[in-house]
Amino acid sequence: MKKALVSIALVTSLTLSSVGVQAFAQPSATSQSGIHNVLDNRVINQINVDNIYNNIDYLQQTPRVAASEEEYQAVLYIKEQFESYGYEAEIQPFEFFGFTAPHTVELSVGGTSLTPNSFTYTASGEVTADLVDAGLGRESDLAGVELDGKIALIQRGEISFGDKVLNAARAGARGVIIYNNAPGTLNGTLGGANDEFVPAVSISQAEGQALASQLEEGESLTASLTVLGAESGLRTSHNVIASKKPTNKNKDNGNVIVLSSHHDSVPGAPGANDNASGTAMVLELARAMKNLPTDTEIRFTTFGAEELGLIGSRHYVNTLSDSELNRIVANFNLDMVGSRDAGDLVMRTVNGQPNLVTELAQASSYRLNGAPTPFNQGGSSDHVPFGEKGIPAALFIHSPLEPWYHTPEDTIDKISKEKLQDVAQIVSTAIYDYASFDNMGPKPKKAKPKSVDAQMYFEEDVQ
């Protein structure tokens, strides 16, 4: 899960919109707060929250970084689970240009060990050399500075990390240390692979300012910098797809609902909530709905490489023909749906507008809980590629996020069965409300594609 990047076009759209940040539709006159209908009970009675919890526990035993062996083992497990429920499951491979983080990052200056972090796309290498203050690392800062064979000390700010490293390397530096311009640690990316990069690490503002002061006072400092295991190149990740076809070919309405999650995690994080929780819920709803009568195809998907920029879901959507895309009437996307320490359930759409998913889910949550689940604008997960194609799509997530987000503490002991049960019931009954035979009235129409900014709703700090 990444932070959302709102384009200017979308900001303008939201400013002019009458839909508030926490919007909800008025329940229909026939809705009865807190009263399940027959269809709701039919699917709710099939859900076993312990199955969700146990699958989370299995998946969170190790980080599942995209294209790693651990991610592939998770893919095989997901496929096996689908097949154990009676589905035919497909593994869809895809390639992307990726980066393997270094396994060793060390830095000492003047014999004192520091606590560095590496940059995404840094080069590997071992360097021992004199440390030189290179200001902000701009070309103007380097004019007249002797960097040949040295390690450059550079402050964060003004230009990207990648430009700082390139400027220093082109001036002859063999390594780069970038220190923060604000309190706290510094994590970042060089923006992409480049053969000209030299080993680069980051340190805190306090550590960097102390070194800069020593150099300014005329001290001679020798730095030893080690980055090992960093590698850029083509990687392979996988999506997993299982489909519940309509139970009666004569009553097949030709439509498809996609229920999705991502199964990868970030390095160092077991990813119990992000996003073993969503993946385990997709598995359990596939099991629970397997034998329910439906006139709509329900496609259960888990995507790889979400954490690297929605790569798996974008690959999946881009491989579909126009006719297949037109069949998809809704995407329900589950991301981080079980943390005890996160806030309340919300939905997010790419343009902040209501659509079929939000309408079905709000009606469902009103029936089940007496209040409709609110929605707002947000990208940063696998609903975005569907929304870019004009398909009604929404992310289900708890907000605000838990403090364990993207950390080694995102573990099974932080998972709430109550929250899992709540989301599973809302999503499954919303889907079944559309897909069941018993809904004899007219199906809601697919929303017409709107003008949605096709930029990535995804950001990494590059300054």
N, C-alpha and C positions, 0 to 999 in steps of 0.2 A: 504494500500500500504506500503510495507517495503523496506528497502534498499537492493540492489542486492548483493549477495555473489557470486563471480566468482570463480569457482573451478580451481585448477591448470591445470587440463586437458583442460578446456575451454580456459584458458589463453594461453596455448601452441597452441591450435587450432587456436585461433585468431592471434597469433604471426605469424604463418605460412600461414595464409590466405591472399589472395590477396584482400579481401573485406575490405574497410576502415571503420573507425568508423562511418562516415556519408556516407553510401553507397546508391547508387540508380542505377537502371537498365536503360539502354538506351531505350527510347521509340521506339516502333516498327515503321517501315516505314510508316504504315498506320495511325498512331496516328496524330491527329490534335490538336495542343495546343489551349486550351480555347474553343473548339467547342464541345458541348454536342451532343452525338448521340441520336437516337430516344429512345433507351432503357434508357439512363440516364434521359431524360425528363419524361419518363413514371413513374419512381419511385420518382424523385425529386418533381414532381408536387403533390405527395401525402403527403409529409412531412410538418407538421405544427410545427414550432419551439416553438410556444406558448404552445403546449401540453407538450413538453419536459420540458420547464421552469416550468409549473404549477405542473407537477409531482415531479420535484425536490423540489419545495416549499412545497408540501405535505409531502414528505419523510423527509425533513430536520427540521421538527418541534422539533425533539428530537433525541438524540443519539440512534443508533441502534446496541448496543453491542451484539455480538454473544450470543445466547441462552437467551437473555433477553426478557421480555414481549414486549418491544418496537420493537425488531427485528421481533418477531412473528407477531405483528400487521402489520408491513411493508410487511411481507410475504403474509398475507391475502389480503392486498391491491393490491399487484402485481398480485396475482392469480385472483382477481376480475377484474382487468384491462384487463388481457389476455382474460378472459371469456367475457367481454363486447365487445371485438373485434370479437368474434365468435370462439375462440379457446377452446379446452379442455386443462385445465391446471392441472399439477400434482405437489403436494407438496411432496418432498422427504426428510424425516427426517434422521438425522444421529447423532450419539453420539460421544462425544470426552471428554477427561479429561481436565477440564478447571478450571479457577480461577475467583472468584468474588472479585473485588477490594474492599478495605475497604471504608466504608462511613465516618469514622472518623479517622483522623491521627493528633495527637497532641504531642508536645514535649516542655517541659520547663526545663531549667537547672539553678539552683541557683535562681529560681523565675523569670527568664527571658524567655519569650516565643520565640521559634525559628520557622522556616518555613520548616518543614520536608516534604519529599515525601516518599511514601511507595514503597516497592519492590513487584513485582509480585511473588506470592506464599509465602509471609510472613504469619506468624501465627498471630492470633488476641490475644490481651491481654492488661492488664493495669499493669504497673510496676512503682514503685517508689523505687529508690535504689541509692547507691553511684555510681558515675561515675569513671571508671578506664580506663586509656590509655592502649590499647592492640596492639599498633603498627600497623602492616599490617595484623594482625589476623592470621598469620601463626602459626603452632604448635610451632616453635622455638621462636616466639615472646611471646607466652603465658607461656612458661616454667618459673616457679617461680613467675608468676603473680597471685595474689589472685582475682579470678573472681567469686567465689561462692556467689550467691545471688546478684551480682552486675550487672550494665549495662556497656557493653564494648564499648569504643570509638575506632573505627578502621579507618585507612586511606585506601582509594581505591588504588589498584595496586597489581601486582605480582600473585595473585590467584583470583579465581572467587568470586563473592559476596556470592554464596551459601556455598562455603568452609569456608569463613570467619565466617559466621553465625554458621555453624556446629561446627567449631573449638571452638568458644566462648561458644556455648551452652554445648558442651561436657566438657568444663572446668568449668561449673557451672553458666555461665552468664544467667540472666533472660531476658535480652534484649540487642539489638545491635544498635549502631548508627554508620553509615559509612559516612565519609565525603570525598568529591571530592578531587582529586589530581590535578585539573585544575580549572580555574575560571568557574563559572556558576553552574546551578543546576545539580543534578544527578538523572537520572531515570534508573532503571535497573530491572533485574529479578534474582531470586535465582535459576532459571534453571528448576525447577520442584518441586512438592509437596514433603514434607518430615516431618514426625511426630516429628522429633527432632528439627525442627526450633522453634525459639523463636521470639517474635515481633521484627521487624527490620525496621528501617527508614534510609533515607539519608538526609544529609544537605550539604550546600555549603562548598567549600574549606575555605573561610574566616571564617565561623562559626566554622568549625572543628579545624582550626589552632588556633583560639582564645581559645577554650576549652583546647586543648592540651597544650598550653603555660601556662594556669592557673594551670593545673594539674602538669606540670613540675616544676612550682614555689612552689609547695607544698600546693596549695589550696585544700580544701575539697569541692567537688561539689555533690549536690544531683540532680538527674534527674528524671523527671516524664514523662513516655512514654505511650501513648495510641494509640492502633490500634484496631478498632472495625469494624466488618462486613466482614473481609477477610475470604474467604472460598474456599477450593479446592474440586473437585469431578466431577462426570460425569455430562455432560451438553448435551442438545439437541438443535441443530440448524436445519435449513432447506434450501434446494434448491427448486427453482420453475422452472418448465419446461413446455413449450408450443411448439407445433410443427406444422409447415405449410407443409402439405404433398404435393407431386406433384399434379398438377391440372388435370392431365390426366394419369391414370394408365398405359395406353399403351405406354406412353412416359416417364415413370419413369426410370431414369438412375441408380437408386439404391444408389446414393451418398447422403451425408449429409453435410451441412455446419452448424456449431455451432456458433451463435452470443451470447456472454456472457458478464457478468459483476458481481460484487459482491455488495450485498445490505447492508452488515453490516458496522458499523463505529467503531472508537475507543472510549473509555470512554471520556465523556466530550465534544466531538466534534459532532455538528449536521451533519457533513458530507455532506454538499451540493454538493461540488465537489467530495469528496472522501467518498462514490461513488454513491450518489444519481444521479449524472450527467450521469454516465454510465448506471445505472439501468433505468432511465427515457428514455434514448436514445434507449435502447433495447425495451422498451415498445412501443415507438413511431414507430420504424422501424417494429415491429410486426404488428402494426395497418396499417401502410402505405403499407406494402407488402402483406397484407392478401388476396387481390383479384387479385393480379398480376399473370399471367400465368407462371408457373415454372415447370421444369422437375427434379428438385433437392429438396430434403427435406431441409427446413431451420428450425433449432431448436433454439428457443429463451430460454436462461437460465439465471437465476440469482442465484448466489451462496452465501451461508452463511459462516461465520467464515474464510473469507479470511485474515482478519487482525491478526488472530492467527496462520497463517502459511499455507494458501491455503487449509484448511481442507475440505471445502465443495466441491471445484472443484476436489480435489484428490479423495474424496469419490465417486463422480459422475463417474469419469473416471475409477476408480477401480471396479465399479459395472458393467461395460459394458463387454459383451463377446468379444472374439477376432473378431468374425464376425461383431459385431456392431462397434468395433473400426476401423476395416478395411473399413467400409462404410464412415467414417468421413474423408472428404478430406481437411477440413480447419476449423480453429478456429479463429474468429475475436473477440478479447477481449478488452472491453472498460473500462478504469479505469482513472478517473479524466480527463474528456474531455471538461470541460466548464469554467475553471477559467479565468477571465479577467487578472489576475496578474501572470499567468504562461507564459512560453515561447511558442515556436512554436510546432506544431504537429510533433511527431516522432513515428516510430514503433520500437518495440524491439522484437527480437527473442531470444530463449534460447541459441543458439550457434553462433549468429551473422551472420548467413548465410541467403541468400535470400530463399524464398519458395513461394508456391502458393499464400499465403495471401499477402506478400509484392509485388509480381508481379501484382496481380489484383489491389491492392490499388494504386500502383505507376502509373499504366496505367490510373486508374480512376482519380487520382489527377492531372495527366498531362493533361487529357482531360478537367477537370473542371477549374484548376487554372493555367495551363501553366507550372507547375513544379511538378516533382514527390516527394512525401513525403519521406524524408530520413529515413533510419533504422539503428539500431545499436544493439549491444548485450545487453541483460538485462533480468533479471528474475523478481521476487518479485510480480507477480500477477498471475491471474488464467489461463494464457496461458501456464504456466510451466508444469502442469500435462499432457496436451495434447502434448506438445513438447517432454516430456520424453518418450511418447509412439510412437514417430516418426511421429506424425501428424503435418502437416504444421500449425503453429500457430504464432500469433503476437499480441503484446500489442499495443494499441493505447493510447497515453498519450501526454500531453504537457510538454516540458522540456526547461529550468529548472522549478522545481515546484514552486508554489506560496508560499509566506511567511506564509500563513494561514494554511498550511498543518498540519493536526492532532492537530488543536487547536480549542477552542470555537469560533473563528472568521471565521471558514469555513461555511459561511452562504450564503443565497440566493442572497444577495446584491453584492456578489463578482462574480456572474455568468454572463458570456457573451453570449448573444443569437447569436452573430456573430460566435463565436467559436463553439457553439453547431451546428449551421447550417452547417458550413464547415465540421465538422467531420461526421455528419449524412449523408451529401451528398456523401462524399468520400466513406464511408463504405457501404452505401446502394447500390450505383451504382457498386461498386466492386463486391459485392455479387450477384447482379442481372446480371451483365455481365456474370457470370458463370452459374447462375441458370435459366436464361430465356430460353424460347423456341426459341426466335429469334436468339440466338447464334447457328447457324446451323453448324458451323465448329466444328472440333474435340475439345472436352473438354481438358483442361490442365490435364496432368497426375498427380496423387498423388505422391509426392516425396517419394522415398524409405527411410525407417527409417535409420538415421545415428546414430553413436555412440554418445549418449548424456549422459553426466554425470548425474546420477539420484539423486545426492545430492539435498537437499532443497536449492533453490535460495532465501534464506531468512535468515536474521540474527537479533539477538538481542544482545545488548552490555551486556556482562556478566562479564566484568572485573571491 
